């Protein structure tokens, strides 16, 4: 694009929010992303039904993104995860496969994904599922209701411990 189109040929990194004690800045997360084991209690509800409850999650940390939590497949009751056709590709994690999520009579298309054969370094994701928290009734980490990353592609979970600014909202696609 040319300057006449409002793009000067380079992108400025947004000004990170300085974390306070006990907080993390997504601008300190690595690229390529890192997988981190977690022991917090993660609870997910859909359609008024508890669809996941675990203390065995992992989170993926990537520069400018809130963490994405991946929950063990076996933390979901039978019938909650319905595999669907179609895949997408992540340059770091490999090929993602999708699920419709079902709970309490609600069905949310393609609201979960997994990497059944992830690339090296992301092996922990092979038996786990990530969810779009904004499409669930609620997602909690240690009793705190999470908010979700803006946009319709990313699945970040935002808590009071995470500061941005976050990729995903309008004008952030080229960060």
N, C-alpha and C positions, 0 to 999 in steps of 0.2 A: 504494500500500500504506500501511497505517497502522502506527504504532509497535507495535501489538499483533502485527503480522506480522514484526517484526524489521527494519523499514526506517524510518528516521527522516525521510524526505523529501528527504535530500540524500546525495550520495556523496562520500566523502573520497578524494582522490587518494592512491594508495599512496606510501610513502616511497621515493624512488629510491635505488638503491645508488650511492654516489659512485664514479665511474670512477677508476681508477689511471692512471698514465702509459701511453699507448698503447691505452687502452680508450675505448669509446663507451658512453654511456647511452642506452637507447631513449627515455628521457624528454626527451632533447634533440633527438629527431627531430621533424620538422614534421607538422602536420596542416593542410591536406591533405598527402598524402605527396609525397615527392620521388623522382625517378628519378636514379640515379647510375651512370655507366659505370665498369666495373671491369676490371682486367687480371690479377687473380690467376688461377691455374690451378684450374679447377673440374672435378672428376672424379666421375662418378656410376656406380655399379654396381647391377645388378639380376639376380637369378638367377645370380650368379657371373660375369656378363658386363659388360664395359665398355659402357655405353649412351650416355655423353656425356663429352667431353673438350674443354674450350675455355678460352681466355684472353680471350674476348670476351663476358663476361656483363654484365648490369646488375643492380642491386639497387634495390628499392623500400624506402624508409625512411619509417615512419609511427610517430607517437607511441605508445609502450607496446608496440610489436611488434618482435621481432627482424627483421633484413632478410630479404626474400624475394628469392631469386636467380632471374633469368630468363635462360635459356640460348638461344642461337640455334637455330632449327629445324634448320638444316643441320649442327649439331653432333651430331645423333642419326642413327645408321644407319637405312637403310630398314627399315620393319617394326616399329620400336620404339614409335612413336607411332601409335595407332589412334584416329581421331576417333570420338566417341560422341555420341549425341543428348543434348539438354538444355543449358541455359545457366543462369547466375546473373548477378546484376547488382551491381556495385560503384558506390557513389555517386560515386567519384572516377575510376575507370578505365573504366567502361562495362560492356558485356556480355562475360562470359567464356564461352569454349567449352572443352570438356573432351576429354581423351584417356585411353584405357586405355594403360598402359605394359607392354611386353613385353620380356623379356630372359632368356636362358638357360632358357627353359621356364616362367618365372614370368609371370603376368599379374596386374597390379594395376589394378582398375577405377577410373577417374576420378582417377588419381593425378597428372595433369598438366593444366594449363590455360593458355589464351592469350587475348589480347584482339586479335582480328584487325582491329577497327576501334575502337581506344581513343579516349577523349576527348582533347581538346587538352591537351598537356603530357605525355602518356604515349605519344607516337608510337613511342618506342623499343621498346615492348612488342609491337607489331604483328607482328613476325617472331620472337618469342621464346616460350619455354615455361617456366612455373614448375612445380616438383615438390614434393610432400610428402616431405621428407627422411626422415621416420619410416617411410615405406612402401618405401623403397629398402634394398638391402643396405648401401650406404654412400654418403655424399656427403662430398667432401673439398674444402677450400679451401686451396691451397698446402700440401697434405700433411696438414692437420689435419682429423681426422674431426669433422664437425659433429654437434651434438645438435639436436633438433627442438623446436619450440614445442608446448606442451601443447594439448590440444583436438583436435577433429576437423574444424575449419574453416580454421584458419590454417596457413600454410606457411613459418613463419620458420625461418631457419638460425642456430643459436647457436654462436659460437666463443668462445675465451677473451678476445677483444677486446670482446665485447658483454656489458653488464650490464643488469639489469632493476630491479625485477621485471617479468615479461612477462605480457601479456594472453594468455588462452587457457585457463588452468587453472580449476579450480573456484572460483567466487566472483568471477571477473574480468569477467564478461559486461557489466557496466554501467560499467566504467571509461571 
